[in-house]
Amino acid sequence: MSDQTIADLEKAVKRAKRIASERAGELHDLVEERLPAAFDEIPGIAAATYDACQAWAQAEARLKAALSAGA
């Protein structure tokens, strides 16, 4: 793999991690500040958090695979 490809994958991992952290923060804020009144928001925020974490894990796996292939 080229250095540029690795750099692009690293950038994608960082972006996905940032997004996952933001979604986790939203879930935390819901729990800490708005429950139980906003209980109906749980499914949507939880699903968005799960999807963002899954996207991060997939990006991380692609980076690890690329690094292993280049080793």
PDB file as gemmi writes it, atoms N, CA and C in Angstrom:
CRYST1    1.000    1.000    1.000  90.00  90.00  90.00 P 1                      
ATOM      1  N   MET A   1       0.841  -1.184   0.000  1.00  0.00           N  
ATOM      2  CA  MET A   1       0.000   0.000   0.000  1.00  0.00           C  
ATOM      3  C   MET A   1       0.884   1.244   0.000  1.00  0.00           C  
ATOM      4  N   SER A   2       0.405   2.243  -0.654  1.00  0.00           N  
ATOM      5  CA  SER A   2       1.178   3.479  -0.724  1.00  0.00           C  
ATOM      6  C   SER A   2       1.049   4.253   0.589  1.00  0.00           C  
ATOM      7  N   ASP A   3       2.013   5.135   0.798  1.00  0.00           N  
ATOM      8  CA  ASP A   3       1.976   5.978   1.988  1.00  0.00           C  
ATOM      9  C   ASP A   3       0.718   6.843   1.998  1.00  0.00           C  
ATOM     10  N   GLN A   4       0.292   7.290   0.823  1.00  0.00           N  
ATOM     11  CA  GLN A   4      -0.906   8.117   0.739  1.00  0.00           C  
ATOM     12  C   GLN A   4      -2.149   7.327   1.128  1.00  0.00           C  
ATOM     13  N   THR A   5      -2.220   6.078   0.717  1.00  0.00           N  
ATOM     14  CA  THR A   5      -3.359   5.234   1.070  1.00  0.00           C  
ATOM     15  C   THR A   5      -3.423   5.030   2.576  1.00  0.00           C  
ATOM     16  N   ILE A   6      -2.283   4.749   3.175  1.00  0.00           N  
ATOM     17  CA  ILE A   6      -2.216   4.578   4.626  1.00  0.00           C  
ATOM     18  C   ILE A   6      -2.639   5.871   5.324  1.00  0.00           C  
ATOM     19  N   ALA A   7      -2.146   6.993   4.842  1.00  0.00           N  
ATOM     20  CA  ALA A   7      -2.504   8.290   5.429  1.00  0.00           C  
ATOM     21  C   ALA A   7      -4.003   8.539   5.308  1.00  0.00           C  
ATOM     22  N   ASP A   8      -4.580   8.175   4.170  1.00  0.00           N  
ATOM     23  CA  ASP A   8      -6.023   8.345   3.974  1.00  0.00           C  
ATOM     24  C   ASP A   8      -6.820   7.460   4.934  1.00  0.00           C  
ATOM     25  N   LEU A   9      -6.352   6.235   5.121  1.00  0.00           N  
ATOM     26  CA  LEU A   9      -7.025   5.332   6.052  1.00  0.00           C  
ATOM     27  C   LEU A   9      -6.908   5.842   7.489  1.00  0.00           C  
ATOM     28  N   GLU A  10      -5.740   6.353   7.853  1.00  0.00           N  
ATOM     29  CA  GLU A  10      -5.561   6.912   9.189  1.00  0.00           C  
ATOM     30  C   GLU A  10      -6.485   8.105   9.412  1.00  0.00           C  
ATOM     31  N   LYS A  11      -6.629   8.928   8.391  1.00  0.00           N  
ATOM     32  CA  LYS A  11      -7.519  10.080   8.474  1.00  0.00           C  
ATOM     33  C   LYS A  11      -8.971   9.613   8.642  1.00  0.00           C  
ATOM     34  N   ALA A  12      -9.340   8.584   7.912  1.00  0.00           N  
ATOM     35  CA  ALA A  12     -10.699   8.046   8.010  1.00  0.00           C  
ATOM     36  C   ALA A  12     -10.970   7.485   9.411  1.00  0.00           C  
ATOM     37  N   VAL A  13      -9.971   6.829   9.994  1.00  0.00           N  
ATOM     38  CA  VAL A  13     -10.120   6.288  11.350  1.00  0.00           C  
ATOM     39  C   VAL A  13     -10.313   7.429  12.350  1.00  0.00           C  
ATOM     40  N   LYS A  14      -9.494   8.458  12.235  1.00  0.00           N  
ATOM     41  CA  LYS A  14      -9.610   9.597  13.154  1.00  0.00           C  
ATOM     42  C   LYS A  14     -10.968  10.271  13.030  1.00  0.00           C  
ATOM     43  N   ARG A  15     -11.437  10.435  11.802  1.00  0.00           N  
ATOM     44  CA  ARG A  15     -12.743  11.067  11.580  1.00  0.00           C  
ATOM     45  C   ARG A  15     -13.851  10.198  12.159  1.00  0.00           C  
ATOM     46  N   ALA A  16     -13.796   8.898  11.899  1.00  0.00           N  
ATOM     47  CA  ALA A  16     -14.827   7.990  12.403  1.00  0.00           C  
ATOM     48  C   ALA A  16     -14.819   7.950  13.931  1.00  0.00           C  
ATOM     49  N   LYS A  17     -13.636   7.992  14.517  1.00  0.00           N  
ATOM     50  CA  LYS A  17     -13.537   7.989  15.980  1.00  0.00           C  
ATOM     51  C   LYS A  17     -14.121   9.276  16.558  1.00  0.00           C  
ATOM     52  N   ARG A  18     -13.858  10.391  15.900  1.00  0.00           N  
ATOM     53  CA  ARG A  18     -14.403  11.669  16.369  1.00  0.00           C  
ATOM     54  C   ARG A  18     -15.928  11.649  16.320  1.00  0.00           C  
ATOM     55  N   ILE A  19     -16.472  11.144  15.228  1.00  0.00           N  
ATOM     56  CA  ILE A  19     -17.922  11.079  15.083  1.00  0.00           C  
ATOM     57  C   ILE A  19     -18.522  10.133  16.136  1.00  0.00           C  
ATOM     58  N   ALA A  20     -17.883   8.987  16.345  1.00  0.00           N  
ATOM     59  CA  ALA A  20     -18.367   8.042  17.361  1.00  0.00           C  
ATOM     60  C   ALA A  20     -18.330   8.678  18.746  1.00  0.00           C  
ATOM     61  N   SER A  21     -17.284   9.428  19.027  1.00  0.00           N  
ATOM     62  CA  SER A  21     -17.182  10.102  20.323  1.00  0.00           C  
ATOM     63  C   SER A  21     -18.270  11.164  20.481  1.00  0.00           C  
ATOM     64  N   GLU A  22     -18.563  11.877  19.412  1.00  0.00           N  
ATOM     65  CA  GLU A  22     -19.636  12.875  19.460  1.00  0.00           C  
ATOM     66  C   GLU A  22     -20.983  12.215  19.737  1.00  0.00           C  
ATOM     67  N   ARG A  23     -21.244  11.109  19.071  1.00  0.00           N  
ATOM     68  CA  ARG A  23     -22.512  10.403  19.283  1.00  0.00           C  
ATOM     69  C   ARG A  23     -22.588   9.859  20.709  1.00  0.00           C  
ATOM     70  N   ALA A  24     -21.480   9.333  21.206  1.00  0.00           N  
ATOM     71  CA  ALA A  24     -21.450   8.840  22.584  1.00  0.00           C  
ATOM     72  C   ALA A  24     -21.709   9.983  23.561  1.00  0.00           C  
ATOM     73  N   GLY A  25     -21.188  11.155  23.252  1.00  0.00           N  
ATOM     74  CA  GLY A  25     -21.443  12.323  24.081  1.00  0.00           C  
ATOM     75  C   GLY A  25     -22.915  12.699  24.093  1.00  0.00           C  
ATOM     76  N   GLU A  26     -23.565  12.588  22.941  1.00  0.00           N  
ATOM     77  CA  GLU A  26     -24.997  12.874  22.865  1.00  0.00           C  
ATOM     78  C   GLU A  26     -25.786  11.892  23.726  1.00  0.00           C  
ATOM     79  N   LEU A  27     -25.385  10.623  23.676  1.00  0.00           N  
ATOM     80  CA  LEU A  27     -26.053   9.610  24.489  1.00  0.00           C  
ATOM     81  C   LEU A  27     -25.834   9.899  25.968  1.00  0.00           C  
ATOM     82  N   HIS A  28     -24.622  10.256  26.319  1.00  0.00           N  
ATOM     83  CA  HIS A  28     -24.299  10.598  27.706  1.00  0.00           C  
ATOM     84  C   HIS A  28     -25.132  11.791  28.173  1.00  0.00           C  
ATOM     85  N   ASP A  29     -25.207  12.816  27.339  1.00  0.00           N  
ATOM     86  CA  ASP A  29     -25.998  13.997  27.703  1.00  0.00           C  
ATOM     87  C   ASP A  29     -27.470  13.641  27.908  1.00  0.00           C  
ATOM     88  N   LEU A  30     -27.979  12.777  27.065  1.00  0.00           N  
ATOM     89  CA  LEU A  30     -29.363  12.334  27.226  1.00  0.00           C  
ATOM     90  C   LEU A  30     -29.548  11.684  28.592  1.00  0.00           C  
ATOM     91  N   VAL A  31     -28.660  10.788  28.935  1.00  0.00           N  
ATOM     92  CA  VAL A  31     -28.769  10.071  30.200  1.00  0.00           C  
ATOM     93  C   VAL A  31     -28.613  11.020  31.381  1.00  0.00           C  
ATOM     94  N   GLU A  32     -27.636  11.878  31.318  1.00  0.00           N  
ATOM     95  CA  GLU A  32     -27.322  12.752  32.445  1.00  0.00           C  
ATOM     96  C   GLU A  32     -28.302  13.910  32.613  1.00  0.00           C  
ATOM     97  N   GLU A  33     -28.825  14.429  31.516  1.00  0.00           N  
ATOM     98  CA  GLU A  33     -29.553  15.691  31.602  1.00  0.00           C  
ATOM     99  C   GLU A  33     -31.038  15.625  31.275  1.00  0.00           C  
ATOM    100  N   ARG A  34     -31.443  14.663  30.437  1.00  0.00           N  
ATOM    101  CA  ARG A  34     -32.812  14.749  29.943  1.00  0.00           C  
ATOM    102  C   ARG A  34     -33.700  13.563  30.306  1.00  0.00           C  
ATOM    103  N   LEU A  35     -33.132  12.513  30.847  1.00  0.00           N  
ATOM    104  CA  LEU A  35     -33.977  11.381  31.246  1.00  0.00           C  
ATOM    105  C   LEU A  35     -34.569  11.649  32.615  1.00  0.00           C  
ATOM    106  N   PRO A  36     -35.696  11.167  32.928  1.00  0.00           N  
ATOM    107  CA  PRO A  36     -36.527  10.253  32.161  1.00  0.00           C  
ATOM    108  C   PRO A  36     -37.467  10.940  31.177  1.00  0.00           C  
ATOM    109  N   ALA A  37     -37.559  12.253  31.206  1.00  0.00           N  
ATOM    110  CA  ALA A  37     -38.542  12.952  30.368  1.00  0.00           C  
ATOM    111  C   ALA A  37     -38.346  12.692  28.878  1.00  0.00           C  
ATOM    112  N   ALA A  38     -37.122  12.533  28.423  1.00  0.00           N  
ATOM    113  CA  ALA A  38     -36.844  12.372  26.996  1.00  0.00           C  
ATOM    114  C   ALA A  38     -36.582  10.915  26.617  1.00  0.00           C  
ATOM    115  N   PHE A  39     -37.220   9.999  27.319  1.00  0.00           N  
ATOM    116  CA  PHE A  39     -36.974   8.581  27.076  1.00  0.00           C  
ATOM    117  C   PHE A  39     -37.221   8.164  25.637  1.00  0.00           C  
ATOM    118  N   ASP A  40     -38.115   8.863  24.955  1.00  0.00           N  
ATOM    119  CA  ASP A  40     -38.436   8.490  23.579  1.00  0.00           C  
ATOM    120  C   ASP A  40     -37.287   8.789  22.611  1.00  0.00           C  
ATOM    121  N   GLU A  41     -36.279   9.520  23.042  1.00  0.00           N  
ATOM    122  CA  GLU A  41     -35.109   9.798  22.211  1.00  0.00           C  
ATOM    123  C   GLU A  41     -34.068   8.678  22.277  1.00  0.00           C  
ATOM    124  N   ILE A  42     -34.200   7.781  23.225  1.00  0.00           N  
ATOM    125  CA  ILE A  42     -33.191   6.730  23.428  1.00  0.00           C  
ATOM    126  C   ILE A  42     -32.947   5.900  22.169  1.00  0.00           C  
ATOM    127  N   PRO A  43     -33.967   5.342  21.519  1.00  0.00           N  
ATOM    128  CA  PRO A  43     -33.687   4.481  20.357  1.00  0.00           C  
ATOM    129  C   PRO A  43     -32.913   5.173  19.241  1.00  0.00           C  
ATOM    130  N   GLY A  44     -33.293   6.392  18.907  1.00  0.00           N  
ATOM    131  CA  GLY A  44     -32.614   7.093  17.817  1.00  0.00           C  
ATOM    132  C   GLY A  44     -31.168   7.426  18.142  1.00  0.00           C  
ATOM    133  N   ILE A  45     -30.938   7.943  19.342  1.00  0.00           N  
ATOM    134  CA  ILE A  45     -29.578   8.312  19.723  1.00  0.00           C  
ATOM    135  C   ILE A  45     -28.719   7.063  19.907  1.00  0.00           C  
ATOM    136  N   ALA A  46     -29.306   6.027  20.491  1.00  0.00           N  
ATOM    137  CA  ALA A  46     -28.554   4.776  20.673  1.00  0.00           C  
ATOM    138  C   ALA A  46     -28.183   4.160  19.326  1.00  0.00           C  
ATOM    139  N   ALA A  47     -29.102   4.167  18.380  1.00  0.00           N  
ATOM    140  CA  ALA A  47     -28.821   3.604  17.052  1.00  0.00           C  
ATOM    141  C   ALA A  47     -27.740   4.409  16.334  1.00  0.00           C  
ATOM    142  N   ALA A  48     -27.803   5.722  16.439  1.00  0.00           N  
ATOM    143  CA  ALA A  48     -26.782   6.559  15.803  1.00  0.00           C  
ATOM    144  C   ALA A  48     -25.417   6.326  16.435  1.00  0.00           C  
ATOM    145  N   THR A  49     -25.405   6.146  17.752  1.00  0.00           N  
ATOM    146  CA  THR A  49     -24.150   5.869  18.449  1.00  0.00           C  
ATOM    147  C   THR A  49     -23.593   4.516  18.021  1.00  0.00           C  
ATOM    148  N   TYR A  50     -24.445   3.515  17.976  1.00  0.00           N  
ATOM    149  CA  TYR A  50     -24.025   2.179  17.551  1.00  0.00           C  
ATOM    150  C   TYR A  50     -23.464   2.209  16.127  1.00  0.00           C  
ATOM    151  N   ASP A  51     -24.180   2.860  15.220  1.00  0.00           N  
ATOM    152  CA  ASP A  51     -23.741   2.936  13.824  1.00  0.00           C  
ATOM    153  C   ASP A  51     -22.399   3.642  13.705  1.00  0.00           C  
ATOM    154  N   ALA A  52     -22.216   4.717  14.465  1.00  0.00           N  
ATOM    155  CA  ALA A  52     -20.952   5.461  14.416  1.00  0.00           C  
ATOM    156  C   ALA A  52     -19.814   4.624  14.969  1.00  0.00           C  
ATOM    157  N   CYS A  53     -20.059   3.886  16.027  1.00  0.00           N  
ATOM    158  CA  CYS A  53     -19.022   3.028  16.598  1.00  0.00           C  
ATOM    159  C   CYS A  53     -18.687   1.879  15.648  1.00  0.00           C  
ATOM    160  N   GLN A  54     -19.691   1.358  14.990  1.00  0.00           N  
ATOM    161  CA  GLN A  54     -19.473   0.294  14.015  1.00  0.00           C  
ATOM    162  C   GLN A  54     -18.643   0.819  12.833  1.00  0.00           C  
ATOM    163  N   ALA A  55     -18.933   2.026  12.377  1.00  0.00           N  
ATOM    164  CA  ALA A  55     -18.163   2.628  11.280  1.00  0.00           C  
ATOM    165  C   ALA A  55     -16.710   2.830  11.696  1.00  0.00           C  
ATOM    166  N   TRP A  56     -16.498   3.246  12.944  1.00  0.00           N  
ATOM    167  CA  TRP A  56     -15.128   3.406  13.448  1.00  0.00           C  
ATOM    168  C   TRP A  56     -14.415   2.048  13.462  1.00  0.00           C  
ATOM    169  N   ALA A  57     -15.073   1.023  13.964  1.00  0.00           N  
ATOM    170  CA  ALA A  57     -14.455  -0.306  14.038  1.00  0.00           C  
ATOM    171  C   ALA A  57     -14.092  -0.824  12.642  1.00  0.00           C  
ATOM    172  N   GLN A  58     -14.950  -0.576  11.677  1.00  0.00           N  
ATOM    173  CA  GLN A  58     -14.664  -1.009  10.305  1.00  0.00           C  
ATOM    174  C   GLN A  58     -13.485  -0.235   9.710  1.00  0.00           C  
ATOM    175  N   ALA A  59     -13.429   1.065   9.968  1.00  0.00           N  
ATOM    176  CA  ALA A  59     -12.304   1.870   9.482  1.00  0.00           C  
ATOM    177  C   ALA A  59     -11.003   1.407  10.130  1.00  0.00           C  
ATOM    178  N   GLU A  60     -11.059   1.130  11.409  1.00  0.00           N  
ATOM    179  CA  GLU A  60      -9.882   0.637  12.138  1.00  0.00           C  
ATOM    180  C   GLU A  60      -9.423  -0.709  11.564  1.00  0.00           C  
ATOM    181  N   ALA A  61     -10.362  -1.578  11.251  1.00  0.00           N  
ATOM    182  CA  ALA A  61     -10.031  -2.890  10.682  1.00  0.00           C  
ATOM    183  C   ALA A  61      -9.378  -2.736   9.306  1.00  0.00           C  
ATOM    184  N   ARG A  62      -9.901  -1.800   8.491  1.00  0.00           N  
ATOM    185  CA  ARG A  62      -9.297  -1.568   7.167  1.00  0.00           C  
ATOM    186  C   ARG A  62      -7.863  -1.062   7.308  1.00  0.00           C  
ATOM    187  N   LEU A  63      -7.636  -0.177   8.258  1.00  0.00           N  
ATOM    188  CA  LEU A  63      -6.287   0.335   8.480  1.00  0.00           C  
ATOM    189  C   LEU A  63      -5.358  -0.786   8.937  1.00  0.00           C  
ATOM    190  N   LYS A  64      -5.793  -1.591   9.887  1.00  0.00           N  
ATOM    191  CA  LYS A  64      -4.957  -2.695  10.376  1.00  0.00           C  
ATOM    192  C   LYS A  64      -4.646  -3.691   9.263  1.00  0.00           C  
ATOM    193  N   ALA A  65      -5.634  -3.962   8.428  1.00  0.00           N  
ATOM    194  CA  ALA A  65      -5.414  -4.886   7.308  1.00  0.00           C  
ATOM    195  C   ALA A  65      -4.392  -4.297   6.332  1.00  0.00           C  
ATOM    196  N   ALA A  66      -4.488  -3.011   6.071  1.00  0.00           N  
ATOM    197  CA  ALA A  66      -3.563  -2.368   5.152  1.00  0.00           C  
ATOM    198  C   ALA A  66      -2.146  -2.359   5.721  1.00  0.00           C  
ATOM    199  N   LEU A  67      -2.042  -2.122   7.020  1.00  0.00           N  
ATOM    200  CA  LEU A  67      -0.722  -2.129   7.650  1.00  0.00           C  
ATOM    201  C   LEU A  67      -0.126  -3.525   7.666  1.00  0.00           C  
ATOM    202  N   SER A  68      -0.970  -4.535   7.874  1.00  0.00           N  
ATOM    203  CA  SER A  68      -0.485  -5.918   7.867  1.00  0.00           C  
ATOM    204  C   SER A  68      -0.035  -6.341   6.469  1.00  0.00           C  
ATOM    205  N   ALA A  69      -0.765  -5.899   5.477  1.00  0.00           N  
ATOM    206  CA  ALA A  69      -0.429  -6.248   4.088  1.00  0.00           C  
ATOM    207  C   ALA A  69       0.886  -5.617   3.664  1.00  0.00           C  
ATOM    208  N   GLY A  70       1.181  -4.457   4.235  1.00  0.00           N  
ATOM    209  CA  GLY A  70       2.404  -3.752   3.881  1.00  0.00           C  
ATOM    210  C   GLY A  70       3.616  -4.215   4.665  1.00  0.00           C  
ATOM    211  N   ALA A  71       3.398  -5.017   5.695  1.00  0.00           N  
ATOM    212  CA  ALA A  71       4.506  -5.462   6.560  1.00  0.00           C  
ATOM    213  C   ALA A  71       5.277  -6.595   5.963  1.00  0.00           C  
TER     214      ALA A  71                                                      
END                                                                             
